[in-house]
Amino acid sequence: MSAVAPPAPGPVRRRLSRRAIAPYVLLAPGLLWLVLFYIYPAIQMFLVSLWTGNIETGYEMTLNFGIYPEALSEYWPWIVRSVEYGGLATILAFALGLPLAYTIAFRGGRYKNILLFLVIAPFFTSFLLRTISWKIILADDGLLLGPLKQAGLIDPEFRLLATPAAVVAGITYNFLPFMTLPLYVALEKIDRRLIEAAEDLYAGPWRPCGTIAGAATGAAIGLLVGLIMVYSVPVFVVGGAVFGAIVGTFLISQAFVRVTLPLALPGIFAGSLLTFIPAVGDFINAELLGNPQAQMIGNVIQARYLKIVDYPTASALSFILMAAILIGVLVYTRLLGTEQLTGSGV
């Protein structure tokens, strides 16, 4: 019998080279998109920030790096306010989105697809129209406050529209699906047998630790809400503590704390970033639902670009905002530990 000839090395090399090249070919469209519509505009924005001049006399490149400390020193309150509103909206979206995602994932049953559709249904309407609808709802004599004032349950002078509360509420509503969907995906992937095993190992009601933790968490959120929204802080602290204690006592179990919540961390990480990043740069909600004292840095950038036509300052503020968000994301990533989230650190 004659020996079988080994395959020619040429075809093998070609197959190996194709396998090596294939990932780069698949990445090329996305990388090209990022270069054209993110990296190049960011570089151009940075260069514009170094101009000096005005729209009448024209602009020229003078490498004016001093515009950055000037812009930061003048507009830092707007930057801080944007971070406060965006952070509070992210926390509120998580507080609303986690029970919603948990219910759909674990209790949705045959209605799961319908419930998911209801979560994303607002996206079928314009962002602007959704915000205007909140303006109608929160009006002084609108759907929410009108009946309460007519019934004498609240002060006729009390208002929600044109307040920080309206801005945060609008941001939370508009970006709630960005928090809910990643949480749902993470919860849906959890093996139910792990939770059942934890419950069989006596991971039952989380008392009294759940009561204490819930009260402390609710009080902290209430404190943030009261300080940022400029309302009665003690009322929000006490109310948040009571509500948190009830949730921690009757709804939170050790199985949830030790199994469900750690396994849902990838969804928490993704949802918080998807909510916080656009929330900090938002300006529509502050423009339509807020007042001059509730304006965010996005409103300043918009006014500098389109009304005052101060391109260097607007570009510098945009670059500062982008850099601050990137630094915050890196710190958040470092603290949370993405290696543990992806399992690569195991």
N, C-alpha and C positions, 0 to 999 in steps of 0.2 A: 504494500500500500504506500502511496506517495504522501509525503507530509503536506499538510495544508499550509499554504503560503500566508505569512502574516499580512495584515492590511497595510496598504501603502501609507507612509507617514504624512503625505500631503493632505489627504482628506481629513485625517485626524486633527492636524494643526488648524485647518480651516474651520472645523467645528468648534475647536477650543477658542479660536479667535472670535468667532461669532458669539459664543457664550460670554466672552469677556467684554465685547463691545455692546451687547444687547442692553445692559442696564443703563449705559451712558446714552444710548439712542432714546430709550424711554424717558430719561430725565431731561433730555435736551429741550423739548417744548416748554416744560415747566420752568427750567432755568432761563430760557430765552424770555419768557413772559416776565419773570422777576427782574431780569436785567433791564428790559425795556420800560416796564411800568412801575418799578419800585427803585432799583438801584440808580438808574440814570436820573429820574426825577429827584431823588434824594440828593444826589451830587449837585444837580442844577440848583436845587433849593438852597443848598449850602453856599454855592457860589453867589447866588443872588443876595444872600444875607450879608455878604461882604461889600456890596455896592454902597456908594454914597450918591446923594443927589435927590431929585424929585421928578415928578411926572412932567413938569413944565420945562425945566432946564435939561432933563435927561439924567441918566445914571451912568456911572463909570466905576470900574473895578479899582478899589483902593485898599483892598485887604483890611477892611475896617473890623477887626476882631473885637474892638471895644463895644460894638453894638450888643454883644451877648450879655456882659454884665449890666449894661444899661437897661436892656429889655427885661432881664431877670429882676433887677432891683425895682423896676417900675411896675411890673405885672405879676410879681410873685403871689399876691393875694388871689388872683384869678386862677393861677396854677394850683395853689393849695385847695381852693374851693372846688376845682374840677376833680382833684383826687378824692376829696371828701365825698362829693356827690357820687362819683363813680364807684368808690369803695362801698359806701352805704347801699347803693343800688345793687351791687354785686352780692352783699350780705343778704339783703332782702330777697333777691332773686333766688339765692340758695335756700333760704328759709321757706320760700314758696315752692321752688322747683323740686326739692328733695322729696317731700311728701307726695307731690304730684307724680314724679317719675317712679317712686316706690310703688304707689298704688297701681299705676299702669303696668309695671313690670311684674308685680307679684299678685295683683288682684284683678288685672284687666280681663283675663279670660278671652272669650270670643269677641269682646268689645275693644280689644287692645288697639286694633288698627283704626277704629273710629276715634278713640281717645287721642291717639297720636295725630290724627288728622286735625282734631280740634286744637291741638297745641300749635300746629303750624298754620292753621287757618288764617290768623291775622296777617301772615306774609302775603296773602292774596290781595291785601289792601295796601295802598300806598302808605309809607311811613309817615308822610305829611298828613294824610287824612286821619290816620289813627291818632296822631297827636292833637289834631284839631278836635276830634271827638272827645278827648279828655278835657279840652278847654270848655266844651259845651257841658260835660258832666259836672265839672268842678266849679262852674260859674256860681256866683252868689245866689242866684235864684234858679239854679239848675236842677238836674235830676236828683242829685245827692243832698244838697243843702236846702233846696226849696221846701220840700215837705217837712223837714226838721224845723226850719224857721217858722213855718206856718203853724206847726203844732206847738210852738213855744218851747221846744226841747233844747235849743241852743240860742245863743245871743244873736240878734239880727245883724250885728256888726261883724260877726265871725266870718272869715273867708278862708278858702283854700287856694283859689286861683291867684296867680301872681305872688306866690310864696315859694320858699325852698321846698316845702312839702310837695307841692304840685310838680316841681321839676324832678325830684327824686322818684315820685310815683310814676311820672311819665317815662322816665328812663327805665325803671324797673319793669314796667309793663312791656315796653317795646323790645327789651332785650331778654325777657324771661324765657322765650324758646331756646335761646343760645345756651342757657344754663340747663334747661330741662332735658333736652335731647341727649347731650353727652352723659348726663346722669342716668338717663334711661338705658343707654347702650351699655354702660358699665354695670348697672344693676341686672340687666337682662342676661349678662354673661355669667353671673354668679351661679355656681352649682348649688341647687337647693339642698342637696344632701349634706353639704357642709353646715348649713344652718340647722338642719334637723339633728345632726350629730352634736352640735353645740348645745342645743336644747336638751338632748338626751343626757348630756354631761352637766346638767343643772345650771346652764346659762339662761336662767329665767329672768324674772323682773329685776330691774336694776335699782333696788331700794336699799338704803336711803341715799346711796351715792347719786342715783339718777335725779332725785329731788333736789339735792344740793347743786349738782352740776347744771341742771336745767334752770334753777333759780339764778345762779351766777351768770349763765349765758344770757338769759332773758334780761337781767338787769344791765349787763354790759351793752346789749343791743339797744335797750331802752335809753341808756345814757347817750349813746351815739346819736340815736334819732332825736332826742331832745336837744342836744347841743347843736347838731348840724341844722335841724329844721327850726331852731329858735322857738321851741315851745316849752311848756312847763316840764323841766327835767325831772323833778320828783315824781310826777304823775307817770311819766313814761318808765322810769326806773322801777317803781312799785308795780305798775301794770305788767311790765316785761318780766319781772321776777315771779309774779304770781302765775302768769301764763306759762313761763318756762318750767316752773315747778310742777305744774299740772301735766305738761307734756313729758317731763322726765320721770314722773311718778307712774303714769298710767300707759304711756305709749312707747317708751324706750326700754328695751331689754338688754341684758348682757350679751346675748347672741348678736344683736344689732351692733353694739359697740365694739365687740371683739372680732366679729366675722364680717358682717355686711358692710359696715363703714370702712374698714381698711381695704376691702376688695373694691370698694367704689371710689377709691382715691384717684385713679386715672380719670374718671368722669368729673370728679370735683376739680381736679387740676385743669382739665380742658375747658370745662364750663366756666370756671372763674376767669380764665384768660379771655375766652370768647366774649364774656360779658364786660369785664373791666376795661379792656383796651378800647373798644368803640365807645363805651360809656364816658370815659374821660375826655375823649375828643368830640363828643356830641355837642351840638349847638342849637338844634331845632327845638328840643324840649325847653331849654332855658329861654329861647327867644319867644316861644308861644305861650309857655305856662308860667314863666318867672317874671321877675321885675328887675330893674337895673342893679339891685343889690344881690341878685341871684344869678348874675351872668357868669358864664364859664369861659375858660381860655379859648374855646372854639369860637365864641362870639367875638372876642377881641381879634382873633386872627381873621375872621370873616370881614369884620369892619375895616381892618387895616388893609386887606387885599382889595375889597370891592368899593368901599366908601371913601376912606382917606387916601387910598392908593399909595400906601407906604410899603412898597414891596420888601425892602431890606428888613424892617422890623417884623413884618408878618412872617417872612421866611425864617428869621432868627427864632421867633416864638414857636414856629412849627418844628424847627429842628430841636429846640430845647424840649418841647413836649415829646417828640419821638425818642430822643435820647433818654429822657426821664422814664418813659414807659419801658424801654429796653432794659435799663438798669434795674427797674423794679421787677420785671419779669425774670431777669437773671438771678436776683436775690431770692425771689419766690421759688424759683426752680431749685436753687441751691438748698434752701431751707426744707422744701418738701422732699427732695431727693428723687429725681426722675429715674435713676438707676433702679430703685426699688419699685417704682411704678411700672416700669416696663419688664421687670424681672431679670434684667441683665446683671444686676448686682448680686444675684443668688449664686 
